[in-house]
């Protein structure tokens, strides 16, 4: 074959290849144009994502040394240290064990570790919190995790899951891992950190665990850092390009978002979502997934409570190891869930940026004084109280420019926390430089 024929074949091949490329390009263009308009897709990252196991944690820990002598702490980092070690164990063979639990509980010569959660925790979620080697887990909720050290052997043990009234209890066998780390954390808590606690038995027989001596705590003043409202608009509305703004109100064809700039909060509502009762586990799981979709954990928030009748879940702000309370909801993320989505979403869009230098120190009243005060209130039923604890009262100062957090006693009835001012209890405070 001579050179002219070779060039002719190459030219023919190139022409055919060009025709093929051109044909594919035409087909691609036509297919592209035939694709229907897709739903608006957007990804927004406000702050951080959190795993379920990082949000549902106990925030009070008590230890019975012997008899009626209890010690404990509400310093959340200390509680988390012990709980994290416990959660690494392998849990299996869940069984109802209320009689066994009561027998151990009433044996006052036996030491006992109790971890208290802020509110009901559904068993459905424990696979996201612990290492579970069991096909089936119990149905229902628990509020306490209880360990009797005498039942913990070198590599095996028993852990109890108990409800608030201590009327139901399930035990799980555990294969112990990192037992030395757990024991070291427990010993450090008992010997270096724990303070005396009162165990108050309510008329119903349920127990309240109350710090015996009022601690000395500082107050704090913070300059808040506000996040961009636009970021939340982009995250919450189905198509932000359709959103219109009128003052501090944002809306599209179905949803509404009211922004309260003076206090740094907003409330988003989608009336097209039908309100419906869901399970506690559904409330917690779906709400955390929703917040994680836009990385909405802007501060140290933890699971606080559920209201199953109103399909509502609350996550509470914590500061310096203590929960923050405010009747107007400044320290809460609240979500109401519907059948097919989020009905409402109410929260602050600020974080605690940095503290000012001004500070006062408060010597809070004793736990005995708190209990005496509550018992002395007319027509007050102690059975309605589900917890008594130390926290911070959230207030605003200097024309809402500063956030002030003042330590105080609080008690809980249903899903509401009520402050007990020191002026009623007789505590004191001293100014510090």
Number of C-alpha atoms within 10 A of each C-alpha: 5 6 7 9 10 11 11 11 11 12 12 12 12 12 11 12 12 12 12 11 10 12 11 12 12 11 10 12 10 11 10 10 9 9 8 7 7 6 8 10 9 13 11 15 16 21 13 14 17 16 12 18 15 14 18 22 23 22 23 23 27 28 25 23 16 13 12 12 14 23 25 26 22 23 16 19 14 20 24 20 15 21 20 17 19 23 18 19 21 18 23 19 15 20 14 15 16 17 12 13 24 14 10 17 16 10 13 15 13 15 19 20 18 21 22 24 21 20 23 20 23 18 17 18 19 18 14 14 18 16 16 20 15 13 8 11 19 15 9 14 21 23 20 24 22 23 23 20 15 12 12 17 12 11 12 15 19 21 21 24 26 23 21 20 15 17 13 18 24 21 24 21 19 23 19 21 17 12 19 12 14 20 15 12 19 20 14 14 22 18 10 9 13 20 19 16 23 21 17 14 13 16 10 10 12 15 18 19 23 28 25 20 17 20 17 13 17 18 16 23 21 20 17 18 13 16 16 11 18 10 14 19 18 18 22 23 23 18 16 18 10 10 17 13 10 8 8 12 15 18 20 16 11 13 19 20 23 17 20 14 13 9 16 19 20 19 17 24 20 19 14 13 17 13 18 15 17 16 14 23 19 16 22 26 15 15 23 23 15 17 19 18 17 21 19 21 21 18 18 16 22 24 25 23 22 24 15 15 10 14 21 23 22 25 24 22 23 19 16 13 16 19 24 24 26 16 14 9 17 22 24 24 24 22 28 24 26 22 13 11 16 22 22 21 21 21 19 22 26 19 19 17 12 12 15 12 9 12 17 14 17 21 19 22 23 19 22 17 16 24 15 12 13 16 13 10 10 7 7 11 12 16 14 12 16 21 19 21 21 22 23 26 21 20 17 15 11 8 8 14 13 18 19 22 21 21 26 25 23 20 18 15 14 12 12 11 19 14 19 16 16 18 8 10 16 12 16 13 14 11 10 9 7
